């Protein structure tokens, strides 16, 4: 229902993680989605592309895995070697 | 080819929790500064701005009040509320359908909280998404106008469950709108047993003194 703002937090979160590690170029973001998070995956993917536009993350991929619970968590980043 | 293989960096960052943590920090800041914070949610057109403008007229006489107001576009509402003389800031959310704790943090920049007694926050008109975003407020009002139909609480129970006080607005129009006030109250009670309800009309002044008391208390 508010996937766009989640996607924006997602991009901000990844940017912060990258900055904390001295700048990384991200190819993919691994995201764990809880079954009870209330987040609609298709809507989130659509919003993610929009939220990435004009940022360092433009063109990056969103790789999701599904778990139980209500969380929505970034678990890993695939970055340039 | 190994040079082009991506490297995997492990991170742990919970996205849904982020707003809750920020809201908790805000609540602490408000408490430390001695500011009471009251937010208002409703569907678009239920009368949030008119109600707040009327409340501000009187509240500014006894308290140091400021207001934040969220909309997707325009600063029309901020201008309406600023007419009371209270410091007011508009939060334009662009495409985002609700206010978030992060937006409140940003909007407060440069304001000395200790110099305020009361902060009023008008959310974006929306009965769905604001229910998932704590803003660090002490009290959340949910408005239901008599023109909206008696079954609004049944259709949008979550927002009633995250609010503390229900306010039925535009009561001067109840008869003309064919609104069954008893049924509306009954439906609020059905989704949130024991929820306090106030019936007001910002235009006629009905119930406004009592509501003002509840907001300021």
Contacts between the chains, C-beta under 8 A, distances in Angstrom:
chain1	res1	chain2	res2	distance
A	1	B	128	5.6
A	1	B	129	5.6
A	1	B	132	7.6
A	2	B	96	7.4
A	2	B	97	6.1
A	2	B	98	6.4
A	2	B	129	4.6
A	2	B	132	6.8
A	4	B	95	6.0
A	4	B	96	6.4
A	5	B	96	4.9
A	5	B	97	7.8
A	5	B	98	7.5
A	5	B	100	6.6
A	6	B	15	6.0
A	6	B	16	7.7
A	8	B	96	7.7
A	9	B	15	5.2
A	9	B	18	5.8
A	10	B	15	5.9
A	13	B	13	4.9
A	13	B	15	6.3
A	13	B	18	7.4
A	17	B	9	7.7
A	17	B	11	4.9
A	17	B	13	6.5
A	21	B	9	6.8
A	24	B	9	6.7
A	27	B	6	5.0
A	28	B	6	7.1
A	37	B	16	6.3
A	38	B	132	7.7
A	70	B	16	7.2
A	71	B	14	5.9
A	71	B	16	6.4
A	71	B	17	7.8
A	72	B	14	7.0
A	72	B	15	4.5
A	72	B	16	4.7
A	73	B	12	6.7
A	73	B	13	6.5
A	73	B	14	4.9
A	73	B	15	6.8
A	74	B	11	5.4
A	74	B	12	7.5
A	74	B	13	4.3
A	74	B	15	7.0
A	75	B	10	7.0
A	75	B	11	6.9
A	75	B	12	6.8
A	76	B	8	5.4
A	76	B	9	6.3
A	76	B	10	5.1
A	76	B	11	6.3
A	77	B	8	7.4
A	77	B	9	4.6
A	77	B	11	6.1
A	78	B	6	3.9
A	78	B	7	7.4
A	78	B	8	5.9
A	78	B	9	7.9
A	79	B	6	6.1
A	79	B	7	5.3
A	79	B	8	7.9
A	79	B	9	5.6
A	80	B	6	6.8
A	80	B	7	7.2
A	81	B	3	6.1
A	81	B	4	7.1
A	81	B	5	6.2
A	81	B	6	6.7
A	81	B	7	4.9
